[in-house]
Amino acid sequence: PRLNHEEIKNLHRSITSKEIESVIKSLLSKKNSVPDGFTAEIYQIFFKNLTPILFKLFQKIKQKEIFD
């Protein structure tokens, strides 16, 4: 299946801090959320510290157009 124009446009927009927080808070506890082996609970405990770091990372990725 191909993405339509609106879906492509949505993929190219910037990610917000609120979205990052929302995703971290919605992770299922007690499960490994990513290959680094940390549980979602760890991310949820430290989300206030992690959100600005992840936000900057996503900005850098977008600036360098790594995934385009």
N, C-alpha and C positions, 0 to 999 in steps of 0.2 A: 504493500500500500504506500501511496505517496502522501506527503503532507500538503495540506492546502495553504494558501497564502497567509491566512490568519494564524495557523499553527507555526509556520516558519517565523513570522513576525514575533510571536510569543517566545520562541526559542532564543531570539536575538536580543530580547530586552534584558535589562540589568536585574540581578537578583537583589532583593532588599534584605536588610537585617531582620525585619519582622518575619519574612519567609524562612530564613535560616532558623530563627528561634522556634517557629511553628513546627518545622520538620524535626528538630531535635526533641521538642516536647512530645511529639507524636510517636517517637520510636518506641517499640515494644520493649519493656524492661526484661532483664534476664536473658536476652538473646544477643548474640554477637551481631552487631549491626553492620560491621565492615570487616574486611580481611585483617585489620590491625589487631583483632582479638579483644578489643575493648567492648564492654557491654553498653547498651543504650543508657543504662543507669549512670555510667561514668560521664557520658556526654551530657546527660540531663543535670547532673550535679554541677558540672563546670560550664554550663551553656553560657553564662554571663561572661565568662572569660574567653570562651571559644568563638562566640558570635562575631566579635570585631576581627578576630584573626581570620576566620573563614570568609567574612565579608571582603577583607582586603585581598585575600587569595583569589576570590572570584572576580574581583575588579581587575587584578593583574592578568588573569587568564583572558578576560574579555579584551583588555587593552592589547595583548599580544596576539589575539585571535587564534589561540592555540587549537580550539576545536572547530574552527570554520573550515 
